[in-house]
Amino acid sequence: MSKLWFFKKGVKDGIPIFLGYLAVSFTFGIAAKNAGISVGEAVLISATNVTSAGQFAALDIIANSASFIEMAVTQFIINLRYSLMSSALSQKISHKMPFWHRFIMSFGVTDEIFALSANVEGKLSPFYSYGMMSVAIPGWTLGTLLGVISGSLLPQRALSALSVALYGMFIAIVVPPTRKSKILAGIVIVSMLLSFAFTKLPFLRDISSGFRIIILTIVIAGVASLLFPIKETENRGETTV
């Protein structure tokens, strides 16, 4: 299959991400405005970060005039999960892929893009990632712009509805693969239960959200890979780079 085919496929699969990002980043734009951040600054933050949890956490730090060190440590903890996602995706790309492809792809690794990329059969083409990034990142940036400019005009109920859009997008990404695999469905259910336990049980609930994700990812993915390993023949196939 050609590079153009993979790019178009990425754009098509990225449209739901675009819509979800547009709604969620709209809320970020409103929060940025309330924190005293200008339109240009808010748009620049979204265009260069593309991380909802990290950006919302950054607003509190900026509003409280905290140090750069605190900002760096907070972002490192919250976004460390992307390193795990990138490591997982590195197993799906051709060993012949040039470094610059890997470098650009790494910038676009978000929760949603990772979920779709991980479900690609065979090897992952960089142009599929570029297709998703070409709609997802503008969606996140545009939503921020609209939120800063016009967010204060919307009623609170509308803002609350927009804030749950990302969860709906997660469901749309996760449900189809789980319908094809009982094992995957079981892993998702276990992940939900353990995640809920981490927010309620003493000591565990005191762990930061960033570290929770990292711990759960390593433990659940590690146990699942040991109990239900994927045969090498299931992950064969090369893509044109």
C-alpha positions in Angstrom: 0.0 0.0 0.0 1.2 3.5 -0.9 2.2 6.3 1.5 -0.8 8.3 0.3 -3.2 5.5 1.2 -1.8 5.3 4.7 -2.0 9.1 5.1 -5.7 9.2 3.9 -6.5 6.3 6.3 -4.9 8.2 9.1 -6.9 11.3 8.3 -10.1 9.3 8.2 -9.4 7.6 11.5 -8.3 10.9 13.0 -11.6 12.7 12.4 -13.3 11.4 15.6 -10.2 12.5 17.5 -10.4 16.0 15.9 -14.0 16.3 17.1 -13.2 15.2 20.6 -10.1 17.4 20.8 -12.1 20.4 19.5 -14.6 20.1 22.4 -12.1 19.3 25.2 -9.5 22.0 24.2 -12.4 24.5 24.0 -12.7 24.0 27.8 -8.9 24.4 28.1 -9.2 27.7 26.2 -11.8 29.0 28.7 -9.6 27.9 31.6 -6.5 29.6 30.0 -8.5 32.9 29.6 -9.6 32.7 33.3 -5.9 32.2 34.3 -5.0 35.4 32.5 -3.2 33.8 29.5 -3.5 35.7 26.2 -5.0 34.2 23.0 -1.6 33.8 21.4 -0.1 32.2 24.5 -2.9 29.7 24.9 -2.8 28.7 21.2 1.0 28.3 21.4 0.7 26.0 24.4 -1.8 23.8 22.7 0.0 23.7 19.4 3.3 22.6 21.1 2.1 20.4 23.9 -1.1 18.5 22.8 -1.6 17.0 26.3 -4.8 17.8 28.2 -3.7 16.7 31.7 -0.4 18.4 31.4 -1.8 21.7 30.1 -4.5 21.9 32.7 -2.0 21.2 35.4 0.3 23.9 33.9 -2.5 26.5 34.2 -2.5 26.2 38.0 1.3 26.4 38.2 1.3 29.5 35.9 -1.6 31.1 37.9 0.3 30.6 41.2 3.6 32.0 39.7 5.4 28.8 40.6 9.0 28.1 39.6 10.2 26.5 36.3 11.5 23.6 38.3 8.1 22.8 39.6 6.6 23.1 36.2 9.2 20.8 34.7 8.8 18.1 37.4 5.0 18.2 37.2 5.0 17.9 33.4 7.5 15.0 33.6 5.4 13.1 36.0 2.1 13.7 34.3 3.4 13.0 30.8 5.8 10.1 31.6 3.1 7.7 30.3 3.8 8.8 26.8 7.3 7.2 27.1 5.6 3.9 27.8 3.3 4.4 24.8 6.2 5.3 22.5 8.1 2.2 23.7 5.0 0.1 22.9 4.7 1.6 19.4 8.4 1.2 18.7 7.6 -2.6 18.5 5.2 -1.9 15.7 7.5 0.1 13.4 10.0 -1.2 10.9 13.6 -1.4 12.1 14.6 0.3 8.9 12.5 3.4 9.6 14.7 6.5 9.6 15.2 8.5 12.8 13.5 11.6 11.5 10.3 9.6 11.0 10.5 8.3 14.6 11.2 11.8 15.8 8.1 13.3 14.2 5.8 10.4 15.1 6.8 10.8 18.8 5.5 14.3 18.9 2.0 13.1 17.9 1.8 10.3 20.5 -1.3 11.1 22.6 -3.7 8.7 24.4 -6.1 8.6 21.4 -3.5 8.4 18.7 -1.7 5.7 20.6 -4.9 3.6 21.0 -5.6 3.7 17.2 -2.0 3.1 16.3 -1.7 0.1 18.7 -4.7 -1.5 16.9 -3.1 -1.3 13.5 -2.5 -4.8 12.1 1.1 -5.5 11.1 3.7 -2.8 11.0 2.8 0.9 11.7 3.4 3.3 8.8 4.6 6.8 9.8 2.3 8.3 7.2 -0.7 6.8 9.0 0.5 8.7 12.1 1.0 11.8 10.1 -2.6 11.6 8.8 -4.0 11.4 12.3 -1.7 14.2 13.5 -2.7 16.4 10.6 -6.3 16.6 11.9 -5.9 15.9 15.6 -3.4 18.6 16.4 -5.2 21.4 14.5 -8.4 20.3 16.2 -6.8 20.7 19.6 -5.3 24.0 18.7 -8.5 25.4 17.0 -10.6 24.3 20.0 -8.3 26.3 22.3 -8.6 29.4 20.1 -12.4 29.2 20.1 -12.5 28.6 23.8 -10.3 31.7 24.6 -12.3 33.9 22.2 -15.9 32.9 22.8 -16.0 30.5 25.7 -17.3 33.0 28.2 -20.4 33.5 26.1 -21.6 29.9 26.6 -23.8 28.8 29.5 -22.3 26.5 32.2 -24.4 23.5 31.1 -23.0 23.7 27.6 -19.5 23.8 29.0 -20.2 20.7 31.2 -21.4 18.8 28.2 -18.3 19.7 26.2 -16.1 18.5 29.0 -17.3 14.9 28.7 -16.6 14.7 25.0 -13.2 13.2 25.5 -14.6 10.3 27.5 -17.1 9.5 24.7 -14.2 9.4 22.2 -12.3 7.0 24.5 -15.3 4.7 24.5 -15.5 4.9 20.7 -11.9 3.9 20.4 -11.9 1.1 23.0 -15.2 -0.7 22.4 -14.7 -2.0 18.8 -11.5 -3.9 19.6 -12.9 -5.4 22.8 -15.9 -6.8 20.8 -13.5 -8.9 18.8 -11.4 -10.2 21.7 -12.7 -11.5 25.0 -9.2 -11.3 26.4 -8.9 -7.6 25.5 -12.3 -7.0 27.0 -11.3 -8.6 30.2 -8.1 -6.6 30.4 -10.1 -3.4 29.9 -12.5 -4.3 32.7 -9.7 -5.2 35.1 -8.0 -1.8 34.2 -11.2 0.1 35.0 -11.6 -1.7 38.3 -8.0 -1.2 39.4 -8.1 2.5 38.3 -11.2 3.0 40.4 -9.5 1.3 43.4 -6.5 3.6 43.0 -8.8 6.6 43.5 -10.6 5.2 46.6 -8.2 3.1 48.6 -6.0 4.7 51.3 -2.4 5.4 50.3 -3.1 4.6 46.7 -5.4 7.6 46.2 -2.6 9.8 47.4 -0.5 8.8 44.4 -0.5 11.5 41.7 -2.6 10.8 38.6 0.5 10.7 36.4 2.2 8.0 38.5 -1.1 6.1 38.8 -1.3 5.7 35.0 2.3 4.6 34.8 2.0 2.0 37.6 -1.3 0.6 36.2 0.1 0.5 32.7 3.3 -1.4 33.6 1.5 -3.8 35.9 -1.5 -4.6 33.8 0.4 -4.7 30.5 3.2 -6.8 32.0 0.8 -9.3 33.5 -1.3 -9.5 30.3 1.8 -10.0 28.1 2.9 -12.9 30.3 -0.5 -14.6 30.5 -1.6 -13.9 26.9 1.5 -13.4 24.7 1.0 -12.5 21.1 2.6 -14.9 18.7 5.2 -13.5 16.4 3.2 -14.5 13.3 0.4 -12.3 14.4 2.5 -9.2 14.2 4.3 -9.8 10.9 4.2 -7.5 7.9 6.1 -4.5 6.7 4.9 -1.1 5.5 6.4 1.1 3.0 8.4 4.0 4.6 
